[in-house]
Amino acid sequence: MPELPEVETIRRIIGPQISGRSITSLKIHNPQIIAFPDADTFSSSLVGCSFTGMSRRGKFLIFHLDNGSRLVLHLRMTGQLLVTPADHQEEKHTHLKAELSDGKQIRYIDVRRFGRFWLLSNDEADTVTGMDKLGIEPDNALLTADFLIEKLNKRKKAIKEMLHDQTIIAGIGNIYSDEILHAAKIHPEKPCCYLTRSEWKRLAEQIPKVIAWATEANEITPEDYLAGNGKEYRNTPFLKAYGHNGKPCEFCGTLFEKLTVGCRSSCYCPKCQKK
């Protein structure tokens, strides 16, 4: 699943390409991807609208429209979002295609069909997407050692699992929890209730630092993004911990090991991240 850095990359690529353009027609090949409202209302409500901008909240993408409506997308496991020329070869599993006023198309591709769209009208309360339950963003100034202690210090679950809790910090998943814990030198299985104040402090420092670093490292041109169909930039070689089982740690040279925490794989350095 794309995490915050990847979703932010998509926003930076797609946003400028659609801003000021209007939707002239819309085809939904698989209504399953429309979570709210029904597919017919979704389609008729969007045609004729213009995009005024694009934002992100956690792993959600938000398209802002000239009538005040918000189009929300969560890519889930395999969602891909493209802006293509009209004659660009259409990928298999293309479930939505919107014609734009400049002749280009927005295409949504999803092999596993887990991704979802929601359309919220002007001033409509968001009770359907789940964004109202999200915690703070990793770059929020409120993210301090004291904040983490207040939210997690009494929890018995492993810190690796709790970094995935979107109601506390939005946008972190399996990839960047490995990266953050390696940078903070904390074992992924360590229960939250056993973390020391110095470990909470290191965690609070590394979460925004790692996410910002990964977001910049993910930078890609629109041309390369389109050539890779919006997915080839993911899990790039700049990662220092995730997927590094059997490879040397950049800090000490010890080989990474792999274990399972909360049904998710985790790579860690047994010397830097002592249990």
Backbone hydrogen bonds, N-H to C=O, Kabsch-Sander energy under -0.5 kcal/mol:
donor,donor_aa,acceptor,acceptor_aa,energy
4,L,171,G,-2.5
6,E,3,E,-0.6
7,V,3,E,-2.7
8,E,4,L,-2.8
9,T,5,P,-1.7
10,I,6,E,-2.1
11,R,7,V,-2.2
12,R,8,E,-2.3
13,I,9,T,-1.8
14,I,10,I,-3.2
15,G,11,R,-2.2
17,Q,13,I,-0.5
17,Q,14,I,-0.7
18,I,14,I,-1.2
18,I,15,G,-0.9
19,S,15,G,-1.7
20,G,51,F,-3.3
21,R,18,I,-2.3
23,I,49,C,-2.6
24,T,22,S,-0.6
24,T,99,E,-2.5
25,S,99,E,-1.0
27,K,97,K,-2.7
29,H,27,K,-0.6
29,H,95,H,-2.2
30,N,95,H,-1.3
33,I,30,N,-1.8
34,I,31,P,-1.8
35,A,33,I,-0.8
35,A,117,F,-2.6
36,F,117,F,-1.2
42,F,38,D,-2.6
43,S,39,A,-2.4
44,S,40,D,-2.5
45,S,41,T,-2.1
46,L,42,F,-1.1
47,V,43,S,-1.8
48,G,23,I,-3.3
49,C,46,L,-2.4
51,F,21,R,-2.6
52,T,64,H,-3.2
53,G,64,H,-1.1
55,S,62,I,-2.9
57,R,60,F,-2.1
60,F,57,R,-2.5
61,L,73,L,-2.9
62,I,55,S,-2.8
63,F,71,L,-3.6
64,H,53,G,-2.6
64,H,62,I,-0.5
65,L,69,S,-2.3
66,D,50,S,-2.3
68,G,65,L,-1.9
70,R,120,L,-2.8
71,L,63,F,-2.6
72,V,70,R,-0.6
72,V,118,W,-3.1
73,L,61,L,-2.6
74,H,116,R,-2.2
75,L,59,K,-0.6
79,G,75,L,-1.7
80,Q,109,I,-2.8
82,L,107,R,-2.5
84,T,105,Q,-2.7
88,H,85,P,-1.7
94,T,91,E,-0.8
95,H,93,H,-0.8
95,H,108,Y,-2.4
96,L,108,Y,-1.3
97,K,27,K,-2.5
98,A,106,I,-2.7
99,E,25,S,-2.4
100,L,104,K,-2.9
101,S,22,S,-1.8
103,G,100,L,-2.0
105,Q,84,T,-2.6
106,I,98,A,-2.5
107,R,82,L,-2.5
107,R,105,Q,-0.5
108,Y,96,L,-2.4
109,I,80,Q,-2.6
109,I,107,R,-0.5
110,D,93,H,-2.2
111,V,78,T,-0.6
116,R,74,H,-2.0
117,F,33,I,-2.6
118,W,72,V,-2.3
119,L,36,F,-2.0
120,L,70,R,-2.9
120,L,118,W,-0.5
121,S,119,L,-0.5
124,E,121,S,-2.3
127,T,125,A,-1.1
133,K,130,G,-1.5
134,L,131,M,-1.4
135,G,166,Q,-3.2
136,I,168,I,-1.5
140,N,137,E,-2.0
143,L,140,N,-2.1
144,T,142,L,-1.5
148,L,144,T,-2.2
149,I,145,A,-2.6
150,E,146,D,-2.4
151,K,147,F,-2.1
152,L,148,L,-2.8
153,N,148,L,-0.5
153,N,149,I,-1.8
155,R,152,L,-2.2
159,I,190,K,-2.4
160,K,188,P,-1.8
162,M,158,A,-1.9
163,L,159,I,-1.7
164,H,160,K,-0.5
164,H,161,E,-1.3
165,D,162,M,-1.2
166,Q,164,H,-0.9
168,I,165,D,-1.7
169,I,165,D,-1.7
170,A,136,I,-2.5
172,I,169,I,-0.5
177,S,173,G,-1.7
178,D,174,N,-1.2
179,E,175,I,-1.6
180,I,176,Y,-2.5
181,L,177,S,-2.5
182,H,178,D,-2.1
183,A,179,E,-2.2
184,A,180,I,-2.3
185,K,181,L,-0.7
185,K,182,H,-0.6
186,I,181,L,-2.4
187,H,274,K,-0.5
190,K,187,H,-1.4
192,C,157,K,-2.6
193,C,155,R,-1.8
194,Y,191,P,-1.9
195,L,192,C,-1.6
200,W,196,T,-2.3
201,K,197,R,-2.4
202,R,198,S,-2.2
203,L,199,E,-2.4
204,A,200,W,-2.5
205,E,201,K,-1.7
206,Q,202,R,-2.4
207,I,203,L,-2.4
209,K,205,E,-1.0
210,V,206,Q,-3.2
211,I,207,I,-2.1
212,A,208,P,-2.3
213,W,209,K,-2.3
214,A,210,V,-2.7
215,T,211,I,-2.2
216,E,212,A,-2.1
217,A,213,W,-2.4
218,N,214,A,-1.6
219,E,216,E,-1.4
225,Y,221,T,-2.5
226,L,222,P,-2.4
227,A,223,E,-2.3
228,G,224,D,-1.7
229,N,226,L,-1.8
230,G,225,Y,-2.8
231,K,228,G,-1.3
232,E,228,G,-0.9
234,R,231,K,-1.4
236,T,233,Y,-0.6
239,L,236,T,-1.6
244,H,241,A,-2.2
246,G,256,F,-2.2
247,K,244,H,-2.7
249,C,254,T,-2.4
253,G,249,C,-2.1
256,F,247,K,-3.1
257,E,268,Y,-2.7
259,L,266,S,-2.4
261,V,259,L,-0.5
261,V,264,R,-3.2
264,R,261,V,-1.4
266,S,259,L,-2.4
268,Y,257,E,-2.2
273,Q,269,C,-2.7
274,K,271,K,-0.5
274,K,272,C,-0.5
